[in-house]
């Protein structure tokens, strides 16, 4: 979907967002949450009905806004103790935008060298 560096931070706002908001309204939500909209992080917002999503990103002198609507189904968000926002990775974002419940997906443990 998106060619993002693995170091890109993705912040999912878990509460319902008014999808009428554009660049300025979503930027205001990001700043009200104490985040820097110009940091290069991705900010993901989901509608009340959980069938629409917007992603706000700043890159090279301008804001980018992606909008995704599911014609059938809903975005599945099951994040225990996430509060009003949660950090997710690129794989989880891709699954979320495809309508996959990534909270039910079991990930294998990654190998780490002995310390």
N, C-alpha and C positions, 0 to 999 in steps of 0.2 A: 504494500500500500504506500507507505511513506519511506523514503530513503533517509532514515535518521541515524545519527551516530549513536552507539550504545551508551555514550555518556549523557545523552539527552534525558533530562528529568521530565517525567510525565505525571502531572498532578490531576487527579480525578475529583471533581467536586461532586459529592455523593447526594446532595440535596437536589430537589427539583429546581430547574432554572427556566425562567421565562424565555422561550425561544424567539421572542420578538426582539430581544436585545441583539445589538450588533457589536461592532468593534469597541465603541466607547462604553456601552453598558457592561459588556463582559470584562473589559479592562478595569472598570470601576469595581467589579466583584473581586477580581484578582488582587487589586491594591487594598481593598477593604479586608481581605484575608491576610494581609501583611506580606504578600509576595510581590516580586518585581516583574511586571509584565514584559519588560525589555531584557530579561535575563537569557532568553533563548529556550526556556522551558516550554513544554506544551501544557496547556490548560484545557481539560475536557469537561464539558457540561452536558447534562442529560435533562430532557424534558420531564414534566410531571407524569405524562403517560408512558414514559420510558420507551418511546418509539423514535425519538429524534435526538441527535447529538451534535454538538458544535465543538470544534477544537480551535483554540486561539494560540497563535505562535508568532513570535517576533523573529524575523530573519533579515539581515542585510538591509537595514534602513526602513523596514515597513512591516506592518502586521498582516498576517495571513489568517483567514477564517475558513475552515472546512465545515460543511454541513452534511449530515448523513441522516436519512430517513429510512426506517425499516417499513416496507409495505405490509409485512406480516410479522407477527411476533413482537417481542420487546427486548430491550437490552437487559441482561441479567447482571445485577450488581449485588453480590453477597460478600461484604467485607466486614468481618467481625471487628468491633471496636475501632472503626475507621473515623468516627466522628463526622465532621462536615466535609472532610476531604481526605484522600488517601493517595499515596504514591504507588504507581503501577509501572510495569516495564512494557517494552514494545510488543512483546508476545501477548501480554494480557490486553493491551489496547487493540491489537488486531483481532483477538478472539471476541472482545467486547463489541467491536464494530460489526462483526459477523453474526452477532446474536448468540454467541456461545457462552454458557455459564462457566467462566473460568474459575469460579469458587469451588466447583466440583471436580476440576481437573487435578489429578495427582501428578506432581512433578517428581522425577527421580532426583536423588541427591547428586549434586555435582561433585566430582572428584576434586580434592584439594591436596596439595603436597603436605607431607608431614612437617610440622613446625620445628 
